[in-house]
Amino acid sequence: MSEDNDKRSSANQEGGSSSSPNQANANINTNNFSFKYTESGGLNARYLLISFDSNTNTLTSSTDISGSNLSQKTISDSDKQELKETIIQNNFFESKADYPPEKEDDPSLVGYSLAITISDKTHTTAWTNTSKEMPDSIKKVIDEIKKVVTKEKVV
């Protein structure tokens, strides 16, 4: 075993392109990208689900909580890349997990949640239409998601 390690070390020192199995897996995982965005509640009991999974390259939306009103489309690599860049540039993975409402018992309260996975990072955040201190960065991510959904005519 030590002989194998010596061979890898000397190949790396000589500028060889030997890579460990972990490095190969890291490259595969960078393509792992998914998100799930939901809006629900309010006086008119609205519901919206938008999700994407890079394994199927499918953008899915539903305006019915039962999932019976489902729309699906594949998205381009450029749209997928733009979404990932917007998420990373806006530091989504550093956002708080919860932005509580000003008043919990407001019947007009609309709840939102966004869960994103890129590579080995996963983060979920939730907020409402009355949340205070809601960062613009999350709004920018949602705007980008809705831009792709509108462009692809999924909702």
C-alpha positions in Angstrom: 0.0 0.0 0.0 2.8 2.4 0.8 4.4 1.6 -2.6 1.1 2.7 -4.3 1.2 6.0 -2.3 4.8 6.5 -3.3 4.0 6.0 -7.0 1.1 8.5 -6.8 3.2 11.0 -4.9 6.1 10.8 -7.4 3.6 11.0 -10.3 2.2 14.2 -8.8 5.6 15.7 -8.1 6.7 15.0 -11.7 3.6 16.8 -13.0 1.7 13.6 -13.8 -2.0 13.7 -14.0 -2.7 11.0 -11.5 -5.9 11.6 -9.6 -7.4 9.9 -6.6 -10.9 8.3 -6.8 -12.1 11.1 -4.5 -11.1 13.8 -7.0 -12.9 11.9 -9.8 -16.1 11.8 -7.7 -15.8 15.5 -6.9 -15.9 16.3 -10.6 -19.0 14.1 -11.1 -20.7 15.8 -8.1 -20.3 19.3 -9.5 -23.0 18.4 -12.0 -25.4 17.5 -9.1 -27.8 20.5 -9.1 -31.4 20.6 -7.9 -33.9 23.0 -6.3 -37.4 23.1 -5.0 -39.2 26.4 -4.6 -42.8 26.7 -3.2 -45.3 29.5 -2.5 -48.4 28.7 -0.5 -51.2 30.3 1.5 -52.7 33.7 1.5 -56.3 34.7 1.3 -56.9 32.9 -2.1 -55.0 29.8 -0.9 -52.5 29.9 -3.8 -50.0 27.2 -4.4 -46.9 27.1 -6.7 -44.2 24.5 -6.9 -41.2 24.9 -9.2 -38.4 22.3 -9.1 -35.4 21.2 -11.1 -33.3 18.1 -11.1 -30.1 17.9 -13.1 -30.3 14.0 -13.2 -33.3 14.3 -15.5 -32.6 17.9 -16.6 -36.3 18.6 -16.0 -37.9 21.8 -14.8 -41.3 21.0 -13.2 -44.0 23.3 -12.0 -47.4 22.8 -10.5 -50.1 25.2 -9.4 -52.1 22.5 -7.6 -51.0 21.1 -4.2 -52.1 17.6 -5.4 -49.6 17.8 -8.2 -52.3 17.0 -10.8 -51.7 20.2 -12.7 -48.1 19.4 -13.6 -45.9 20.9 -16.4 -42.4 19.7 -17.3 -39.7 20.8 -19.7 -36.0 20.3 -20.1 -33.8 23.4 -19.8 -30.7 24.4 -21.7 -27.2 24.1 -20.3 -26.8 27.8 -20.4 -30.0 28.4 -18.3 -28.8 25.8 -15.9 -25.4 27.4 -15.6 -27.0 30.9 -15.2 -29.1 29.6 -12.3 -26.1 28.0 -10.6 -24.0 31.2 -11.0 -26.8 33.4 -9.6 -27.2 31.1 -6.6 -23.5 31.1 -5.9 -22.9 34.8 -6.6 -25.8 35.7 -4.2 -24.3 33.5 -1.4 -27.5 31.5 -1.0 -25.8 28.8 1.1 -24.9 31.4 3.7 -28.4 32.7 4.1 -30.4 32.1 7.3 -32.7 29.0 7.4 -35.7 31.1 8.5 -37.0 34.6 8.1 -40.1 34.6 10.4 -43.2 36.8 9.7 -44.0 39.9 11.6 -47.3 38.3 12.8 -47.9 34.6 12.7 -51.8 34.7 12.7 -52.2 36.9 9.6 -54.7 35.2 7.2 -53.0 36.9 4.2 -49.7 35.2 5.1 -48.0 33.6 2.1 -45.2 31.1 2.9 -42.2 30.6 0.7 -39.4 28.0 0.8 -36.4 27.3 -1.3 -34.2 24.3 -1.1 -31.1 24.0 -3.3 -28.4 21.4 -3.8 -25.2 22.1 -5.7 -22.5 19.5 -5.6 -22.3 18.4 -1.9 -23.9 21.6 -0.5 -27.6 21.6 0.4 -29.4 24.5 2.0 -33.1 25.4 2.7 -34.5 28.7 3.6 -38.1 29.8 4.4 -39.8 33.2 4.6 -43.2 34.9 4.2 -44.6 37.9 2.5 -44.3 39.9 5.8 -40.8 38.7 6.8 -38.4 41.4 8.0 -34.8 41.6 7.0 -35.3 39.4 3.9 -32.1 39.8 1.9 -32.2 40.9 -1.7 -29.9 38.1 -2.6 -32.7 35.5 -2.1 -35.0 37.7 -4.2 -32.4 37.7 -7.0 -32.2 33.9 -6.9 -36.1 33.6 -7.1 -36.2 36.2 -9.9 -33.7 34.1 -11.9 -35.7 30.9 -11.3 -38.9 32.7 -12.4 -37.1 34.1 -15.5 -36.2 30.6 -16.6 -39.7 29.3 -15.9 -41.3 32.1 -17.9 -38.8 31.7 -20.8 -39.6 28.0 -20.9 -43.4 28.6 -20.5 -43.6 26.0 -17.7 -46.1 27.8 -15.5 
